[in-house]
Amino acid sequence: MRYEPIDPQLFVRNRDKLRALLKPNSIVIVHANDIYPTNADGTMAFKQNADLFYLTGVDQEDTVLVLMPDAKDPKQREVLFLKETSEHIAIWEGEKLTKEQARKATGIEHIEWSHGFDGWLHQLVPQADHIYLATNEHLRAAVTVETANDRFIRKCQARYPLHRYERLAPLMHRLRITKDPVEVDIIQKACKITEAGFRRLLGFVKPGVGEWEVEAELLHEFVRSGSRGFAYGPIIGSGKNACVLHYLENHDVCQDGDMLLLDVAAEYAGYASDLTRTIPVNGRFTTRQRDVYNSVLRVFRGANEILRPGNTPMEYQRQVIELMEAELVNLGLIGAKEAKEQGPDKALVKKYFMHGTSHHMGLDVHDVAPPHEPFAEGMVFTIEPGIYIREEGLGVRIENDVVIGKDSNFDLMKDIPIEADEIEELMNK
C-alpha cells in the first residue's frame, strides 16, 4: 500500500467523541460518496466522504456507517456495511475489504455486507427517536450534485416521516476542527512530500518551461513518494496568470523576467497539505519583485504572530489587512494619506489583497469548521497573504500550514525554502 496504515484507535476515538455529542436514543447513518461519471463509460477517481473517513478510515465506495449507542443489543450499537467482493468485481476492479480487514482497520467489530443494509435499517431505525443524517454544510459549498447521503435523506424521511431528524454536519464540524496528534502526523507527511516536490522544481524552472511541465514534475515527485497526487487542482501561474486566484489552465510558457506562482501541494492518506511559493522564472528576483515578495513575507510572519488561541477569524483578518496596508504604502501602491482616509472596508487594500488569509485544513483542503469559531490549540490553518498587481503582471503569494500551539504555532512547512536569497541560491546551483 502506498501509505502506512493509520492507527485504528484514531477512528475509535473519533466515534467516541461523536457519541458523546448525540441526543439520547439516537442513530447516525453516514454513506460513502458515489463514484461519479465522466462521459460514455468513464468515471472520475473515487474521493471518499470526509465524515465517513474521519469515523472509519474506510476509503471504499458503497460503505455505510451506522452508530446507535443506546441500542438494546450491543451488536447493533456500531455496524459497518461494506461492498462484498464477487468474482466479477475481483476480476475487473480488484478485491474489496474483507470483514476481517475492515475490523482491523476501523476497530469496528460488527461488519455486514452493504446489500443487506435495507433489512438492517428497518430493524434499527424504529428503535430510535432521533436520526442524524449527513449533509454538506461547508460555507463555500455550491451543492449542485445529489450525493448518496442526499438520496438517503429523501428515502429515509419518506419511510420514517415521524422521527425527529437531526443535522450531523454541525457535530462533525465541531469534532474535525481540532486535530488529533495522529492527524497532525499524517498532514506533516503530506507537507514533507510537498517539500520534495518544491525542491525538485527549483532546479527545473527556467525560461521556456511550460506551466504544464512544472505540473508534471510535481505529480511525478508526489506519486513516487506515496501520495495519490495533488490535494487540490494545482495553480501554476506565470506572469499575469499569477494574478488569477484560481488559475487552473497551466497552459502558458514561463517567460524570462516573470514570476511563477505555485499553489501546489500533495495529499497523503486522505489528508491535505497546502503550499504556495512564488519564484523568479530565471532564478533572480528583480528589485521590484524582491520588494513585493519581502512585503508578503513580512505579512506572512506578522499573521503567524496573531493567529493565536482566542483570536477570532474576523478580527484576525482585520489585523492582517492593517499589516498589508502598511506594506502597500511602502510599495507605493497606495498613498499614506488616501490609506488613512479610506473607509473601514479597506477597498484600497482589497484591490491588491482580495482574499482571506487563513483557512482550516485537514481531510478537506478547506476543512469544515463552525462559523466564527475562535482559534484554539490543536487547529491546523494555512497562512497565505498575497499581493496582486495586475497592471504590472505581478502576483506574489506565500503560504505555509501551521498547527496552533499553546505558546507558539508549529510550522509544518518550516523546512521548505521561503527566503528570497535561499530560493535564488537553490535555483542557481
C-alpha positions as CSV (number, residue, x, y, z in Angstrom):
1,M,0.0,0.0,0.0
2,R,1.3,3.4,-0.9
3,Y,0.9,4.9,2.6
4,E,1.4,3.5,6.1
5,P,-1.8,2.1,7.7
6,I,-3.5,4.6,10.0
7,D,-3.7,3.6,13.7
8,P,-7.4,2.4,14.0
9,Q,-7.5,3.9,17.5
10,L,-7.8,7.3,15.8
11,F,-11.2,6.2,14.4
12,V,-12.3,4.6,17.6
13,R,-11.6,7.9,19.4
14,N,-13.4,9.9,16.7
15,R,-16.5,7.7,17.0
16,D,-16.4,8.0,20.8
17,K,-16.3,11.8,20.6
18,L,-19.3,11.8,18.3
19,R,-21.3,9.5,20.5
20,A,-20.7,12.0,23.4
21,L,-22.5,14.7,21.4
22,L,-25.6,12.8,20.4
23,K,-29.0,13.2,21.9
24,P,-30.4,10.1,23.8
25,N,-31.7,7.3,21.8
26,S,-30.2,8.4,18.5
27,I,-29.0,6.7,15.3
28,V,-26.3,8.1,13.0
29,I,-26.2,7.0,9.3
30,V,-23.4,8.1,7.0
31,H,-22.9,6.9,3.4
32,A,-19.8,6.8,1.3
33,N,-19.5,9.1,-1.7
34,D,-20.5,7.9,-5.1
35,I,-18.1,7.2,-8.0
36,Y,-19.1,10.0,-10.4
37,P,-19.3,9.5,-14.2
38,T,-17.4,11.5,-16.8
39,N,-18.6,10.5,-20.3
40,A,-19.5,7.2,-22.0
41,D,-18.5,4.6,-19.5
42,G,-15.8,6.7,-17.8
43,T,-15.6,7.6,-14.2
44,M,-13.8,10.1,-12.0
45,A,-11.3,8.9,-9.4
46,F,-13.1,8.0,-6.2
47,K,-12.9,10.5,-3.3
48,Q,-14.4,9.4,0.0
49,N,-16.9,11.3,2.1
50,A,-14.7,13.0,4.6
51,D,-17.0,12.4,7.6
52,L,-17.2,8.7,6.8
53,F,-13.4,8.6,6.5
54,Y,-13.0,10.5,9.8
55,L,-15.1,8.0,11.6
56,T,-13.9,4.8,10.0
57,G,-10.8,5.2,7.8
58,V,-12.5,3.2,5.0
59,D,-11.6,4.5,1.6
60,Q,-14.1,2.4,-0.4
61,E,-17.4,3.1,-2.2
62,D,-20.8,1.5,-1.1
63,T,-19.9,1.8,2.5
64,V,-22.3,2.8,5.3
65,L,-21.6,3.5,8.9
66,V,-24.4,3.1,11.5
67,L,-24.0,4.2,15.1
68,M,-26.7,3.6,17.7
69,P,-25.2,4.0,21.1
70,D,-28.4,3.2,23.1
71,A,-29.4,0.1,21.2
72,K,-30.5,-2.7,23.5
73,D,-28.5,-5.3,21.6
74,P,-24.8,-4.4,21.9
75,K,-24.1,-5.8,18.4
76,Q,-26.3,-3.1,17.0
77,R,-24.5,-0.1,18.5
78,E,-21.9,0.1,15.9
79,V,-22.3,-1.5,12.4
80,L,-20.2,-1.0,9.3
81,F,-21.7,-2.1,5.9
82,L,-19.2,-2.9,3.1
83,K,-19.4,-3.9,-0.6
84,E,-18.9,-7.6,-0.9
85,T,-16.3,-8.9,-3.4
86,S,-17.7,-11.1,-6.2
87,E,-15.8,-13.0,-8.8
88,H,-16.7,-10.3,-11.3
89,I,-15.5,-7.5,-9.0
90,A,-12.3,-9.3,-8.2
91,I,-11.5,-9.7,-11.9
92,W,-12.5,-6.2,-13.1
93,E,-11.8,-4.0,-10.1
94,G,-9.8,-6.0,-7.6
95,E,-10.9,-7.4,-4.3
96,K,-12.7,-5.1,-1.7
97,L,-12.1,-5.2,2.0
98,T,-12.8,-8.4,3.8
99,K,-14.7,-8.3,7.1
100,E,-11.5,-9.1,9.0
101,Q,-9.5,-6.4,7.2
102,A,-12.3,-3.9,8.0
103,R,-12.3,-4.9,11.7
104,K,-8.5,-4.4,11.8
105,A,-8.6,-1.0,10.0
106,T,-11.5,0.6,11.8
107,G,-11.8,-1.0,15.2
108,I,-15.5,-1.9,14.4
109,E,-16.4,-5.5,15.3
110,H,-19.7,-5.8,13.6
111,I,-19.3,-5.8,9.8
112,E,-22.1,-6.6,7.4
113,W,-22.4,-6.5,3.6
114,S,-24.0,-3.4,2.1
115,H,-26.6,-5.4,0.1
116,G,-28.2,-6.2,3.5
117,F,-28.3,-2.6,4.6
118,D,-32.1,-2.0,3.9
119,G,-33.1,-5.0,6.0
120,W,-30.9,-3.9,8.9
121,L,-32.2,-0.3,8.6
122,H,-35.8,-1.4,9.4
123,Q,-34.5,-3.3,12.4
124,L,-32.7,-0.3,13.8
125,V,-34.5,2.9,12.9
126,P,-37.8,2.1,14.7
127,Q,-35.9,1.7,17.9
128,A,-34.5,5.3,17.7
129,D,-36.1,8.7,18.4
130,H,-33.5,10.9,16.6
131,I,-31.9,10.2,13.2
132,Y,-28.7,12.1,12.4
133,L,-28.0,12.4,8.7
134,A,-25.1,13.8,6.7
135,T,-25.3,16.9,4.6
136,N,-22.6,19.2,3.1
137,E,-22.9,22.4,5.1
138,H,-19.5,23.9,4.2
139,L,-20.0,27.7,3.9
140,R,-18.3,27.7,0.5
141,A,-20.1,24.7,-0.9
142,A,-22.2,25.0,-4.0
143,V,-24.2,21.8,-3.9
144,T,-25.4,21.0,-7.4
145,V,-24.9,17.2,-7.5
146,E,-27.1,14.8,-5.5
147,T,-24.9,12.6,-3.3
148,A,-25.6,9.2,-1.8
149,N,-26.3,10.9,1.5
150,D,-28.8,13.2,-0.2
151,R,-30.6,10.3,-1.8
152,F,-30.8,8.5,1.5
153,I,-32.2,11.5,3.3
154,R,-35.2,11.6,0.9
155,K,-35.6,7.8,1.2
156,C,-35.4,7.8,5.0
157,Q,-37.7,10.7,5.5
158,A,-40.3,9.1,3.2
159,R,-40.1,5.8,5.0
160,Y,-39.9,7.2,8.6
161,P,-41.7,10.5,8.5
162,L,-42.5,10.9,12.2
163,H,-38.9,10.5,13.5
164,R,-37.0,13.6,14.7
165,Y,-34.3,14.3,12.1
166,E,-31.0,16.0,13.2
167,R,-28.1,17.6,11.3
168,L,-24.9,15.6,11.6
169,A,-22.8,18.3,10.0
170,P,-22.6,20.7,13.0
171,L,-21.4,17.9,15.2
172,M,-18.8,16.8,12.6
173,H,-17.6,20.4,12.2
174,R,-17.1,20.7,15.9
175,L,-15.1,17.5,16.0
176,R,-13.0,17.9,12.9
177,I,-11.9,21.5,13.7
178,T,-9.3,20.2,16.2
179,K,-6.8,17.7,15.0
180,D,-5.7,14.5,16.8
181,P,-1.9,14.1,17.1
182,V,-2.2,11.2,14.6
183,E,-3.9,13.5,12.1
184,V,-1.1,16.1,12.5
185,D,1.5,13.4,11.8
186,I,-0.3,12.5,8.6
187,I,-0.6,16.1,7.5
188,Q,3.1,16.5,8.3
189,K,3.9,13.7,5.9
190,A,1.9,15.4,3.2
191,C,3.9,18.5,3.8
192,K,7.2,16.7,3.6
193,I,6.2,15.2,0.2
194,T,5.2,18.7,-0.9
195,E,8.6,19.9,0.2
196,A,10.3,17.3,-2.0
197,G,8.2,18.4,-5.0
198,F,9.1,22.1,-4.5
199,R,12.8,21.5,-4.0
200,R,12.8,19.4,-7.2
201,L,11.2,22.4,-9.1
202,L,13.8,24.8,-8.0
203,G,16.3,23.1,-10.2
204,F,13.9,22.7,-13.1
205,V,12.2,26.0,-13.7
206,K,13.7,28.3,-16.3
207,P,12.6,30.5,-19.2
208,G,10.8,28.5,-21.8
209,V,9.4,25.8,-19.5
210,G,5.7,25.2,-19.8
211,E,3.5,25.6,-16.8
212,W,2.2,22.1,-17.6
213,E,5.7,20.7,-17.4
214,V,6.1,22.1,-13.9
215,E,2.8,20.3,-13.0
216,A,4.2,17.1,-14.4
217,E,7.4,17.4,-12.3
218,L,5.3,17.8,-9.2
219,L,3.0,15.0,-9.9
220,H,5.9,12.6,-10.5
221,E,7.5,13.6,-7.2
222,F,4.3,13.4,-5.3
223,V,3.2,10.0,-6.6
224,R,6.7,8.4,-6.3
225,S,6.7,9.5,-2.6
226,G,3.4,7.7,-1.7
227,S,0.8,10.4,-2.4
228,R,-2.1,9.9,-4.8
229,G,-1.2,13.3,-6.2
230,F,-2.4,16.8,-5.7
231,A,-4.5,17.7,-2.7
232,Y,-6.4,20.2,-5.0
233,G,-6.2,21.4,-8.5
234,P,-2.7,22.8,-8.9
235,I,-2.3,26.5,-9.6
236,I,0.9,27.2,-11.7
237,G,0.6,30.7,-12.9
238,S,3.5,32.7,-14.5
239,G,3.4,36.4,-15.2
240,K,-0.1,37.8,-15.3
241,N,-1.6,34.4,-14.6
242,A,-0.3,34.8,-11.0
243,C,-3.0,37.4,-10.5
244,V,-5.8,35.0,-11.2
245,L,-6.6,33.5,-7.8
246,H,-7.9,30.1,-9.1
247,Y,-5.9,29.8,-12.3
248,L,-6.0,26.1,-13.3
249,E,-5.3,26.0,-17.0
250,N,-1.5,25.8,-16.5
251,H,-1.1,26.2,-20.3
252,D,1.4,29.1,-20.8
253,V,5.1,29.1,-21.2
254,C,7.2,30.7,-18.4
255,Q,8.9,33.8,-19.7
256,D,12.3,35.3,-18.8
257,G,11.7,38.1,-16.2
258,D,8.4,36.8,-15.0
259,M,7.5,35.4,-11.6
260,L,5.9,32.0,-11.2
261,L,3.2,31.5,-8.6
262,L,2.9,27.9,-7.4
263,D,-0.1,27.0,-5.2
264,V,0.6,23.2,-5.2
265,A,0.6,20.5,-2.6
266,A,0.3,16.8,-2.0
267,E,-2.2,14.7,-0.2
268,Y,-1.3,11.8,2.0
269,A,-3.6,9.1,3.3
270,G,-6.6,11.2,2.6
271,Y,-5.3,14.4,4.3
272,A,-4.3,17.6,2.5
273,S,-1.4,19.9,2.6
274,D,-1.4,23.4,1.1
275,L,1.7,25.3,-0.1
276,T,2.2,28.5,-2.1
277,R,5.6,29.9,-3.2
278,T,6.4,32.5,-5.9
279,I,9.7,32.2,-7.6
280,P,11.5,34.1,-10.4
281,V,11.4,32.1,-13.7
282,N,15.1,33.0,-14.4
283,G,16.3,32.4,-10.9
284,R,16.9,36.0,-10.0
285,F,14.4,38.5,-8.4
286,T,14.4,42.0,-9.8
287,T,14.4,44.7,-7.3
288,R,10.7,45.3,-7.6
289,Q,9.9,41.6,-7.4
290,R,12.0,41.2,-4.3
291,D,10.4,44.2,-2.6
292,V,6.9,42.8,-3.3
293,Y,8.0,39.3,-2.2
294,N,9.5,40.6,1.1
295,S,6.4,42.6,1.8
296,V,4.3,39.5,1.5
297,L,6.8,37.6,3.7
298,R,6.6,40.2,6.4
299,V,2.7,40.0,6.4
300,F,3.0,36.2,6.5
301,R,5.2,36.4,9.6
302,G,3.0,39.0,11.2
303,A,-0.1,36.9,10.6
304,N,1.6,33.9,12.3
305,E,2.0,36.1,15.4
306,I,-1.7,36.9,15.6
307,L,-3.1,33.5,14.5
308,R,-3.3,32.6,18.2
309,P,-5.7,31.0,20.6
310,G,-8.7,33.3,21.5
311,N,-8.4,35.5,18.4
312,T,-11.4,35.3,16.0
313,P,-11.4,34.9,12.2
314,M,-12.9,38.3,11.6
315,E,-10.6,40.2,14.0
316,Y,-7.6,38.3,12.7
317,Q,-8.4,39.2,9.1
318,R,-8.9,42.9,10.1
319,Q,-5.5,42.8,11.8
320,V,-3.8,41.2,8.7
321,I,-5.4,43.9,6.5
322,E,-3.7,46.6,8.7
323,L,-0.4,44.9,8.2
324,M,-0.9,44.7,4.5
325,E,-2.0,48.3,4.2
326,A,1.4,49.4,5.6
327,E,3.2,47.2,3.1
328,L,1.2,48.6,0.2
329,V,2.0,52.1,1.2
330,N,5.7,51.3,1.4
331,L,5.5,49.7,-2.1
332,G,3.9,52.9,-3.5
333,L,0.7,51.1,-4.5
334,I,-1.4,53.4,-2.3
335,G,-0.6,56.7,-0.7
336,A,-0.3,57.2,3.1
337,K,-2.9,60.0,3.0
338,E,-5.5,58.0,1.0
339,A,-4.9,54.9,3.1
340,K,-5.7,56.9,6.2
341,E,-8.8,58.3,4.7
342,Q,-10.3,55.1,3.3
343,G,-13.3,53.6,4.9
344,P,-13.4,50.6,7.2
345,D,-14.0,48.3,4.2
346,K,-10.3,49.0,3.2
347,A,-11.2,49.0,-0.5
348,L,-7.7,50.3,-1.5
349,V,-6.1,47.3,0.3
350,K,-8.5,44.8,-1.1
351,K,-7.7,45.9,-4.7
352,Y,-4.3,44.2,-4.2
353,F,-5.2,41.6,-1.5
354,M,-8.7,40.4,-2.0
355,H,-8.9,37.0,-0.3
356,G,-8.8,35.6,3.2
357,T,-5.5,35.0,4.9
358,S,-6.2,31.6,6.5
359,H,-8.4,28.6,6.4
360,H,-8.8,25.3,8.3
361,M,-7.1,22.3,6.7
362,G,-7.4,18.6,7.2
363,L,-9.3,15.9,5.3
364,D,-10.6,18.7,3.1
365,V,-8.1,21.4,2.0
366,H,-10.7,23.9,3.0
367,D,-11.7,22.0,6.1
368,V,-15.0,22.3,7.8
369,A,-15.5,24.4,11.0
370,P,-18.2,26.1,12.9
371,P,-18.6,29.7,11.6
372,H,-16.7,32.4,13.5
373,E,-15.1,29.8,15.9
374,P,-12.2,31.4,17.9
375,F,-8.8,30.0,17.2
376,A,-7.7,27.3,19.6
377,E,-4.8,25.0,20.3
378,G,-4.7,21.9,18.0
379,M,-6.3,23.6,15.0
380,V,-4.4,23.4,11.7
381,F,-4.5,26.5,9.5
382,T,-2.9,27.9,6.4
383,I,-1.4,31.3,6.4
384,E,-1.4,32.8,2.8
385,P,-1.2,36.5,2.3
386,G,-0.6,37.8,-1.3
387,I,-0.2,41.0,-3.3
388,Y,-1.6,41.0,-6.9
389,I,-0.6,43.9,-9.1
390,R,-2.5,43.3,-12.3
391,E,-1.2,46.4,-14.0
392,E,2.3,45.1,-13.6
393,G,1.5,41.4,-14.4
394,L,3.0,40.6,-11.0
395,G,1.4,38.4,-8.3
396,V,3.0,37.1,-5.2
397,R,1.6,34.7,-2.6
398,I,3.3,32.8,0.2
399,E,1.6,30.0,2.1
400,N,2.5,27.6,4.9
401,D,0.5,25.2,7.1
402,V,0.7,25.7,10.9
403,V,-0.6,23.9,14.0
404,I,-1.8,26.4,16.6
405,G,0.1,25.7,19.8
406,K,-0.3,27.0,23.4
407,D,2.8,29.2,23.4
408,S,3.6,29.4,19.6
409,N,2.5,27.9,16.4
410,F,4.3,24.9,14.9
411,D,5.0,25.4,11.2
412,L,4.6,22.1,9.4
413,M,6.4,23.6,6.4
414,K,9.3,25.2,8.3
415,D,11.9,23.3,6.2
416,I,10.5,24.5,2.8
417,P,12.6,27.3,1.4
418,I,10.9,30.7,1.8
419,E,13.6,33.4,1.9
420,A,14.3,35.1,-1.4
421,D,18.0,34.6,-1.1
422,E,17.6,30.9,-0.4
423,I,15.3,30.4,-3.4
424,E,17.8,32.2,-5.6
425,E,20.7,30.1,-4.3
426,L,18.9,26.8,-4.9
427,M,17.7,27.9,-8.4
428,N,21.2,28.7,-9.4
429,K,23.1,25.7,-8.1
